[in-house]
Amino acid sequence: MKLNKIFKLIGLGFIIWLIPTLATLLVSYLEVLNYYDIVSSVSIAVTVIALTYLYFRDINENYLKEGIICGVVWLVISIILDIVLIFLGINKVTLMQYLTDITPIYIVIPVITIGLGLYRGQMTEEN
C-alpha cells in the first residue's frame, strides 16, 4: 500500500471520528435536544458515506478488499480516539457504558464501506 494512500485512509478516518464527535458534543453541550443517539447515528452514516465516496474515487481495483480495509481502519480509529476522550475525562461515560451504548453504533462504518466496495466492484464488472 502506498504511503499517500495510508495517510489518506488515516486522515479520512480521523475526520469520520471528528465530525460525529463534534456534532454529539455540541448537542450534549447545548442540551437543546435530547437526541444524542439520533445525531450520533446520522452524523456517522452521512460522514462515512461521503468520505467512502471520496476514498473510492482513487481506487480502480480490489473494491471489496479496499472496503474491508478502510472500514476496519476507520472503526479502529474511532474506537481508539473515543477511548482516549474517556480516559482524558472529556467524554463523561464509563468504559462499560461506551462499550454497550456507543460502540454498536460504529458497526455502520464497515457496513457502509464494504457495501460501497461491493457496489463499486459490481458496477465495474457490468461495464
C-alpha positions in Angstrom: 0.0 0.0 0.0 1.4 3.4 -1.0 2.3 5.8 1.7 0.0 8.6 0.4 -2.9 6.1 0.4 -2.2 5.2 4.0 -2.2 8.9 5.0 -5.4 9.4 3.1 -7.0 6.4 4.9 -5.9 7.6 8.3 -6.8 11.2 7.6 -10.3 10.3 6.5 -10.7 8.0 9.5 -9.9 10.9 11.8 -12.5 13.1 10.0 -15.0 10.3 10.3 -14.4 10.3 14.1 -14.2 14.1 14.4 -17.4 15.2 12.7 -19.8 13.0 14.6 -17.9 13.6 17.9 -18.2 17.4 17.4 -21.9 17.1 16.5 -22.7 14.9 19.5 -20.7 17.1 21.9 -22.5 20.2 20.6 -25.9 18.5 21.1 -24.8 17.4 24.6 -23.4 20.8 25.5 -26.4 22.8 24.3 -28.8 20.4 25.9 -31.4 21.7 23.5 -32.2 18.3 22.1 -32.1 15.0 23.9 -31.4 13.1 20.7 -27.8 12.0 21.2 -28.3 8.6 19.6 -30.0 10.0 16.5 -27.5 12.8 16.0 -24.6 10.3 16.5 -26.0 7.7 14.1 -27.0 10.1 11.4 -23.7 12.1 11.5 -21.7 8.9 11.4 -23.6 7.5 8.5 -23.6 10.7 6.4 -19.9 11.3 7.1 -18.9 7.7 6.3 -20.9 7.7 3.1 -19.4 10.9 1.9 -15.8 10.0 2.8 -16.1 6.5 1.4 -17.2 8.0 -1.9 -14.1 10.3 -1.8 -11.9 7.4 -0.9 -13.1 5.2 -3.7 -12.7 7.9 -6.3 -9.0 7.0 -6.5 -9.5 3.2 -6.3 -9.5 1.2 -9.5 -9.4 -2.4 -8.4 -9.9 -4.7 -5.4 -13.0 -2.8 -4.3 -14.2 -5.3 -1.7 -10.7 -5.6 -0.2 -10.5 -1.8 0.0 -13.9 -1.6 1.5 -12.9 -4.1 4.2 -9.6 -2.4 4.9 -11.0 1.1 5.2 -14.0 0.0 7.2 -11.8 -1.8 9.8 -9.2 1.0 9.9 -11.9 3.7 10.4 -13.7 1.6 13.0 -10.5 1.1 15.0 -9.5 4.8 14.7 -13.0 5.9 16.0 -12.9 3.5 19.0 -9.3 4.4 19.9 -10.0 8.1 19.8 -13.2 7.7 21.8 -11.4 5.7 24.5 -8.7 8.5 24.7 -11.5 11.0 25.3 -12.9 8.8 28.1 -9.5 8.5 29.8 -8.9 12.2 29.5 -12.3 12.8 31.1 -13.7 14.8 28.2 -16.3 12.1 27.4 -18.3 11.6 30.6 -19.3 7.9 30.1 -17.7 4.9 31.7 -15.8 2.5 29.6 -18.6 -0.1 30.1 -21.3 2.4 29.1 -19.2 3.2 26.0 -18.8 -0.5 25.0 -22.5 -1.2 25.4 -24.1 2.0 24.2 -21.8 3.7 21.7 -19.6 1.1 20.1 -22.5 -0.8 18.5 -23.3 2.4 16.5 -19.9 2.1 14.9 -20.8 -1.1 13.1 -22.3 1.1 10.4 -18.8 2.1 9.4 -17.6 -1.2 7.9 -21.1 -2.0 6.7 -21.1 1.2 4.6 -17.6 0.8 3.3 -17.9 -2.9 2.4 -21.3 -2.2 0.8 -20.0 0.6 -1.3 -17.0 -1.6 -2.2 -19.2 -4.4 -3.3 -21.4 -1.9 -5.3 -18.4 -0.3 -7.0 -17.0 -3.8 -7.9 -20.3 -4.8 -9.3 -20.6 -1.7 -11.4 -17.1 -2.2 -12.8 -17.9 -5.8 -13.8 -21.0 -4.7 -15.6 -19.1 -2.2 -17.7 
